[in-house]
Amino acid sequence: MMAANAHRAGNLAEAERFFRMALQAVPTHAPALAMLGIVLAQQGRAAEGVSFLAQAVKHAPDYGNWFNYGLVLRAAGHADKAVQAFAKASKLHRAEPQAAWEAGVTLRGLDRLADAALAFDVVCQRDPGSPTPWIEAGRTHLAAGQAGPGLDRLREALRRFESDDDVCRAVCLALESVTFRRHDPAFQAALGRWAAMPDDKPVWFGGSLLGLLTLDPALMPVLAAARDGGGFADAAVTDGTLQPLFACQPLRNLMASDVLADPDFEILMLAVRRTLTRYVAGGQALAADAHAFLLGLALLADAGEFVLPEDDAVAGPAFALAESLAADIDTGMATERFAERLAVIGCHRPLVKLPVATRLAALALTTPDPLLARLLDVAVVDPLRERQLRGQVIQITAIEDEVSLAVAGQYDENPYPRWFNPPAVTPTRSDEWLRAAFPHAAFSPHALTPQRILVAGCGSGWQAFCTARLYPDAEILAVDLSLTNLAHALRAQEKFGFANVTFRRADIMRLGELGGSFDVIQSNGVLHHMGDPLAGWTALDSVLKPGGLMRIGLYSEVARRTLRVIEDFAKEHGFGGDAAGLRGFRAAALALPEDHPVRLVVRSKEFYSLSSLRDLAFHVNEHRFTIPGLAAALAQLDLTFIGFQLHHQLSASLYRNRYPDDPAQTDLGHWAAFEEDNPHTFAGCYDFWCAKPER
């Protein structure tokens, strides 16, 4: 009784003492043997605990002892034996799902994905009323290359829990690696529903939904008609030709929240924009679905920063509508037809640049049309507020370096990244996250629970807010060169919170002048745009506390080889990084044969907005790195490599199978060889953590 009470109270050392006393009296007492093994594991001494659980199952081979034996074996690093223990527990209690679940988790950690999927299938049979087993079974079957069973499990999750938004979101996330070969209404509906949820989505999300929409039998005729160059007569608005497009809720949801990163859909949007512009400019009102589609089209134009080419045939009528806006507002014409005329204008030019922009902003608060309210918020209210906030940005260092000024100029013209929904990072304790991500690393206490964090080169605030989610108790300083980026961040802070972040304008090279130091520094996608990246990295190191952590992101020379072809093509044809040059480059790329290497960029999401395209392939200053170069820089700065933060677990699995002698995955020589054979591993950048030695 005393041992159990001490354990319940969390006094593990006292519980250990009492259990040992009990075993001195009765050495074969199975409950005491099992509990002593568990208590030792809870104190980080799982290797000691294994022997006591082994004795417990010998004397009392019941479900509980085998289950706990599996947990302690896994904690001690004996995953294969843990699987066997969970299997024995599962057979002893065929109605209980937990042992099968733990077997699946352990098998997945061993990269035995097919076996893990079967274990999760057992959990589905035993606990069909919980969504998690269906999702994990589906996800694991897919990872094992078993698309049929994987998609079946995910469909079942959607069917059983159709009203649960969290299930819908989790199922959609599980579809990341799926390329659909035929239309699937269930997944199209789920992805479309997720598109309407007010959270951020991964980069691949829109492409997955567009892939399904391309296969939708209802949309295929209109896609083909636009692709064949015929366009649509005005009668198509009312005769049913375009109704399947107008009525497609998943597509409308995507248009209201993201770009459409697909060349065929771009052709379709151009054709429909032309038709709807003529129709509305001609004084005709739209039915409900067409009305909603048109406002979505205006949101899409704003999201892409008017990346589509102008259409001279309808631009005049569209701009003529702007002349009557003031009169419409004066007479209180905030009607559907007013919204449609405004949306037509918004399909062709930024609404915030209209003379009546401030009056339009006021309408956002009073209109009963939710789509019009969103369009006005995104295209008018937010940009106007950002103009005000530019004057409130506090600058804390001088910015005099020629490259720094050029980079600031680019992002003042094209803020990056443009984002509208808050980060979807799940709040968790930072120490738990780091230990889980890098289980073989040793961290100083202040790095695990940092008090001060620097986000060096925060852009428009996205990374700073992700950091604030992960470290809610830390004081975060986020600096950037661009006033426009910082104004976007401040406006987002007003909307979404994150009070623990302070935004300031500063040059990384001058941060040492401020005094003070930081427990953690994050600088992703920044140093490679400096005149001297190593000097910038050295400046960051100078304000990092001993024992502190840095997360750095640098472009990979190997991963960006294909961009060399794109950059050379742009230079050869005289396309610059201004709006006209970017649109000209896009037109030229779209006109190339499908097998031309430059044509690859057409399939990237960055191709469909001006800021993203400029950041991708038209940056004013860029350096690229190799893994041997990273190793040399880390050695020069006396920093310890902690590990890459991989965004696709398949890469980690492939590396682990290829180099079992490097369980920590920190051998940069191995990584260099791995990247040469898998050149897209670091397609975004080398995203990695490193630590400063304790002094």
N, C-alpha and C positions, 0 to 999 in steps of 0.2 A: 504493500500500500504506500509506504513512504517513497519507494522508487518511482511508482507511477505518479504520485503527486508532484514529485520534483520534476519529472519529465513534463507533465502538463504545465507546470509553472515556468518552463523554459530553463530550469537550472540543470543543464546537461551534465556538468561535472559531478554534481551531487547525485543525480540519477545514476550515473556510471558507477559511483561508489556503492550505492545501495544494491544495484544489480549484481555487482561483483560479490558483495557480501552474501546475496541470495545463492549464488552459484557455489560459494564455498560450502554452504550447507547442503545444497542438492546440485551437484555438477551437471546432471543430465536434465535439469528443469528447462524444458523447451521454451516456454514463454520468456523466462529470464535470459536464455541464450539469444533468442531473437531480438528482444528489446535492447540488450547490451550491444548487439551488432548494429542496430539502428541508431542508437545514441552515439556510438563511435563514428558512424558515417556522418551524422549531423554535426559532429565536431570537426569534420574534415579528415577523419581517420578511417576512411572506408576500407583501406587495405587491411587494417586490423579487424574491422567488423566482419569481413568475409568469413573468416574461420568460425566465428560464433554462429552466423546464419547457417553455415554448412552443417554444424552440429545440430542446430535446431531442426533442419529438414530431415536429418538422419533419425532423430528421436520422434519427431511429429511431422511427417510429410504431408501437411494439409495445405489448403489453398493460401492462407495468409502467410505462412512461412516461405513457401516457394515464391510468392509474389515479392515479399520483402527481400528475399535472397537475390532475386533478379535486380531489384533497385540498387542494392548495395554492390553487387557485382558490376553493374554498369558504372556506378560512381567510382569504383576502384579501377576502371579501365578495362574490364573483362567483358566487352560487349557481346562476344559470341556466346560465352557461357550464360550471360544474362538472358539472351534470347531463349536458350534451352530452359532456363528456370521459369520464364514467363509462359512458355509452351506447356510445361507441366502444370502450372497454376491454372491455365486456361482449360486444360482437360479435366481438372478436378472440379471446376465450377463452370459448367457449360452455359450458364445463364448470365454469368458476370462478364461485362465487357472490358473492364479495366486492364486485365492482364494481356488480352489481345491488343489493346491500344498501346500499352507500353512495349510490347513486342514489335508492333509496327513502327513506333518511334525509333526504337533501337536499330531495327533493320534498315530503316531509312538512313540513319547515321552511318551505317556500314556500307551504304550505296547498294544494298541488296534490294533494289526498288521493286522488283516483281514480287518478292516474298513479302515486303512491307505492304504492298497493295492488297495482297491476299489477307494479311492480318487485319487491315482496316476493313476489308469486306466482312470479316467475322464480326467486327464491332458493329457494322451496319445491321447485321442480322440480329444481334443481341440488344442493340439500343437504337431501333429505327426511328424513335421519336426525337432524337437529337440531330441537329444539322451537321455538327462538326465531323462525325465519322464519314458521312456521305461526301463532304467536301474534301477531306483528306484522302479518302479512297480514290476519288476522281483525280485529284491532283497527282497522287502517287502513280496511279495507272498511266496517266499521261507522261509523267517523267520517265516511266519505264518503257515508253514507246508503245503503249497499249491504248491507242486512241479510242477504240470502240467501247471497252468497259469504262474507261475514264469519263468519256462524255455521257455515257449512260448514268453513272453515279451522280454526275453534276446535274443532269436533267431531273433526276429523282429528287435531289435537294431542292431544286426550284419548284417542283410539283408539290412536295410535302410542305414547304414553308414559303408559299407563294407571296405572302404579305409581309415577309420579313426583309427589310432593307439590308440588314447586315448580311444575311444569307445571299441576297442578290449580289452584293458587292464582293463577297468572298468567292462566289462562283465565277464572277467576271474576272477577278484577279487570277483565278486558276487557269483561265483561257489564254494566258500570255503567249505560250509557245504553239498554240493551235493555228494551223492554216486550214480554213474550211474549204472543202472541195464541192460541197453542195449546200443549198440553203437550209438553215435551221431556225425555224420561227421562235423556238423557246429561247435560244441564246441571243437572237436578234432583239427580242423583247427585253431580255434581262440587261443587255448592254445599253439599249436605249433608255431603259429605266434608270440605270446608273448614271447615264449622261445628264439626267435632270437633277441628280442629287448635288447639293452644294458642297462638294469636297473636291480636292484636286485629284486628277487622274494621272496614271503613268503615261509615258510618251507613246507607248504602243497601243493604247486604248482605242483611239479614234480609228487607227488602221484596222483593228479587229472588227469593229462595227461596220466600217466601210466595206471590208471584204465580204461580210454577210449581205449587206445591202446590194452589192454588185450582183449577187446570186439570187436576189429576191425576184421571183417571176413577175411580180407586179411592177417592178421598176426597170426590168431589163428592156422593155420596148422604148421607154423614154430615153434611157441611156444610149441605146443604139441609134435612135433618131438624132440625138444631139451629136453623137460621134460621127455620124455619116454626113454632118454638115447641113442638114436641112433646116434646122431651127424649128420654131413653132409659130404658127399664125396666132393672131389674137383670139380666134375662136377656140383655140386649144385650152384657154383658161376656163371656159364654160362647157365645152362639149364632151368632157370626160377624159380627154387625152392626157392632161396633166394631173387629173385628180388623184391617181395613185401616188404621185410624188407629193402633192400638197397634203395628203392624208397620212403620210408616213411619219408617225410620231417619233420613232427612234431617230430618224434623220433630222427632224425638226429640233429634237433635243440636242443632238450633236451640233447642229448649226448654231444653236444659242450658247454653246459652251466651248467650242474648239474650232480649229481649222479643219477643212476637208482635204486631207493629204492624199489626193488621188487625182491623176490627170484626167481621167474620164469624168469624174464628178466636177472637176473644174470646167470642162467643156460644157457639161450640162448646166452648171450654175450660170455661166455666161449666156447661154441660150435662153434660159428662163428669165434671167435679169432683163434681157432685151425685150422679151415678150411682156413681162409685167410692167416694165417702165412705159411701154407704149400704151398698154391697157389703162393704167392708172392716170397717166398724163392725158389720156383721151377723155377723162371725166367719169370713168365707169368704176363702180364699187365692186369689191371682191367678196366672195362667200367666205365663211368662217375659216375653213382650212387654208384657202389661198391667202387670206389675211395673215394668219399665223405664219405661213411659210414666208411671206414677204418680209415680215419683221425679223424672222430668223435669218433671212438673206442679208439684211442690213447689219445684224450682229456679226454675221460671218465676215462681211466686208471690213468691219472695224477690227475684228480679231486678226485679220491678215494685213492690216494697215494699208488696205486698198492696193493689194499686190496684183490684182487682176488688171489686165489691160483695159484702157478706156474704149468705149464703143461710140465712135463719133455719130453713128446713126441715131442714137437715143440720148446721148449726153445732153444735147441742147434742150429737149423737152424736160429732162430731169432737172436741169439747172433752172429752167423757167419756172418750175414749181416753187423754187425757193423764194421767188419774188413776192408770192402771195402769202407767205407764212406769217408775216407780221399782222396782216389784215385778218387772217384766220384766227390768230390768237386774240386780237382785239374783239372779235365778234363771238368769242367763246367757242370756236369750232374745234374743241378737243374731241372730235368724233372719230369714228372708225375711218372715215374717208380722210380726215386730217392725218391720222396715224399712218395711213397708207401712202399719202403724199410725202410725209416726212420720211418714211422708210425708203421710198424710191430715191429721194435725195441722199439718204444715208447709204444706199448701195453704191453711190458714185463719188461721194466726197465726205470728209469728216464733218459731222454735224457741229462739232465744237467750234469750227471756223466760220459758222454762219453768223451774220450780224445779230440775230435774235437768240444766240446761244444762252445768254443768261435768263431770258424769258422761258426758253425751253426747259431749263433746269428746274424752274419753279413748277412746271407742269408734271415733273416726275413725282411730285408729292401728292398730286390731286387726280391723276388719270386713273380710271377704273380698269384700264387695260394692262394686265400684268406684263405682257410682252413689251408694250410701249414703255412702261415704267423701267423695265430692265434695259431697253435700248437707250433711254435717256440717261439712266444712271451710268452705264458703261461708256457711252459715247459723248456725253455732255457734262454731267455732274462731276464725275471723277476727274476728267481732264482739267476742268475749271478749278477744282480744288487743288490739283497738283500744281497748277500755275501759281496759286497763292502760296503754297508751301515751299516752292523754290526759294522765295524770299526769306523764308524762316529757317533754312538750313544753316546750321552753325559750322563754321570751318575752324579746325583746330591746328592745322599746319599749313605752311606755305605749299603751293603747287607750282613749281617753276620748271621742272624737267620737261624737255621738248616732247619726249615720247608720252609722258604722263598727260600732258595737255592735249596731245592728239587723241589719245585713248578717251580722255574725258569728252572731247568733242564728238567722237563717234557715238558714245552712249547718251550724250545730251540730245543728239539727233535721233538715235534709235535705242531707246532704253531696253535693257535685256536682263533677265527674261521678263516678258509681259505675262502676267498671271492675274487671275480674278477670284479664285477660291482659296481658302486657307489650306495650309499643309495638312496632309492626311497622316502624318507621323503619329503613331500610337504612343501616348505618353507612357513612359516607363522610367525606372530608375537608371540613371546614367551608368552607375557602377555595374548593375546587372547586365546592361546592354553591352558594355565594353568587354566584360568577362565572357559573355556568351559569344561575342564576335571573335575574340582573340583569347581562347582558353589557355593557350600556352604562354601568354605574356605576363610579365610582372609589372604592376603599376604602382606608382606612389599614391598614398592616400589622397593628397590634394588634387591629383589628376583624375581620380575616380569621382570625387565629389567637389568639383571646382567651384571657387567663389567668384573668380573673374575670368571671363572668356573674351577673346578678340576674334571677330570675324573680319578678316582683312580682305577687302574687295567684296563688299556685300551685294553689289549690283542693285537690283530693285527690291531687295529685302527678303527674297525667298529663303535663301540659306539661313539668314539670321533668325527667321521665324521657325524654321525647322529645328535650329539649335535651341531656341527658346522652349520648344515643346519637349526636347530631350533633357534640358537642364533648367527646369522652371524656377529653381531657387538661386541660380547664378546671376550675377550682374554681367550683362553682355554689352560690349562696345562694338558696334558695326560701322565700319568706315568704307567710303568709296570716293572716287574722283568726280563722279558725275552728279550734277545738281538734279537732273531729270530723274536719274535712278533713285536718288535719295528722296525726292519729292513723292515718287511712286511708293516708296517704302513707308514714308510718314503717313500718306493717305491710307495705305493698307493697315497701318497700325491703328489709325483712328477707327477703322471699320472692324478689325478682327481682334484688337487687344494686343497682348504680348508686351505688357508694361515693363518687363525686365530688360528690354532692349533699348539702348540709346544709339541713335544714328548721328553720325558726324561726317563732315567732309575732310578728308586727309589723304596725304601721300604716304604710302607704306615706308618709303625711304626716310621719312622724317618722324616716324613714330617714337623713336628713341629720345627725341627732344622733350617728350611729354612727361617723362618719369613714370615710375610704376612698372609692374610686370603682370603677367597673366599665367593662369594655371593651364589653360588650353587655348590654342590658336588654330583657327580654321581659315584656310585660304585655298579655295577650290576654283580652278580655272582663271587664275589671276596672274601668278608669277610669270607665266609664259607670254603675257602681253606687256611685260616691262622691258625697258631698254637693256637691263642686265638682270636676268632672273636670279642668278646666284647672289648678287648683291642684295636683291629684295629679300631672298630667303634668309640671308645673313642678318638683315635688319629685323626680321621677325624673330629669329633666334635670340637676338640681343634683348628682346623684351619677354622672352619665355622663362619662367621660373625653372630652376634645377628640378628635375623630376617631372617637368610638365610635358604635355602632349601636343603634337601638331598633326593636323589633318591637311594634307597638301594634294592638290589636283593639278597635273601637268599633262599637256598633250603628248601623245605617243607618235613618234616618227613612223613606226611600223603601221599603226592603225590608220594614220592619216595619209598614207601613200596615195590612195585614190583621189584625195583632194588636190594633190599636185596637178593631176590632169585637168581638173576643173579650174584651178587657178590659172594654169597656163592657157587654157582655152579663153578665159575671161580677158586676160592680158592681151592675147593675140588679137582678139576682136574689139579691144578698146572699151570693155565694160567696166565702169568704175563702181564704187560703193554707194553712190547717191541713188535716190529713188529711181531716176530715169535709167541709170546703168543697171540696177538690179532687175527692173522690169524688162529691159532689153536682153539681159542675160537669160532670164526665164523664157522669153519668147524663142530665143535661139536654141536653148536646151530642149524645149518641148518639140521643136521642129526636127531634131536629130533622129536618125534611125534608132530603133529600140536597142540594137546591139552596140551602139556607140558608148564608150566608157563614161563620157560626161553625162549621158542620159541617166546614170545611176542616181544622180542627185534628185531627180524628179520623184523618186520614191521615198525621199526623206521628208520628215515633217517640217524641217527647217526651210524647205523650199517654198512653203506656203505662207510665210509672213516676212515682211521686209527686214525687221530687226533680227530675226533668227537667221535668215539667209546671209545677211551682212556679217553677223558674228561667226557663222560657219566658214565662209569662204572668201570674205572681202574685208577682213580685219585690217586695221591700219598698222598693226604690229603683232607678230606672232613668232614664237620659238617652239621647237619641238624637241622631244627628249627620247633617249633610249634607256633601257634598264641599266646597262653598264654606266651610262651617264648619271643615273639616279644614285647608283651605288657609290660612284666617285664623289658626288655632292654630299651624300650622307656621311661619308668618311671625312671629308674636309670640314664639315660642320660638327663632327663628333656626335651625330645623332644615331640612335638605335632604330632600325627598321622593325616596326611592330607587325605590319601586314597590309595587304591590299584589301580595300573594302569593295568586294566584288558584287556587281549588280545582277549577275546571273549565276546561280548556284551550280549550274552545269559546269562552268569553268573550274570552280573549286573541286568538284567531283572528278573531272578529267585530270586535273593536276594531282589530286590525291592518289588516283590510280596509277599515274605515270611515275610519281615520286613518293612511294610509301616511306622512304627514309627521311622525309621532311614533313612530319605531321603538323608542325607549326606553320608551314607554307611561307617560310621567310628566306629561303635560299634564292637570292636574286640571280645567280647564275642559272639555276634551274628555270626560273621565270623567263629569263631572256630566251632560252631555247624553246620554252613552251610558246612564247608569243610568236616566234618566227613560224612555228607550225600552226598557230591559231591566231592569225593576225588581227582578228576582230575582237579579241578578248578585252582590249582596253579602248574600244571604239569611242567612248566618251572622253576618257583621259585616264592616266594613272592616278587612281584615287587611293591614297594610302595614309597610314598613321605612322608616326615616328615619335621617339621620346628623347628628351634631353637627360643626360646622366645626372644622378644626384651628386652634389658636391660635398 
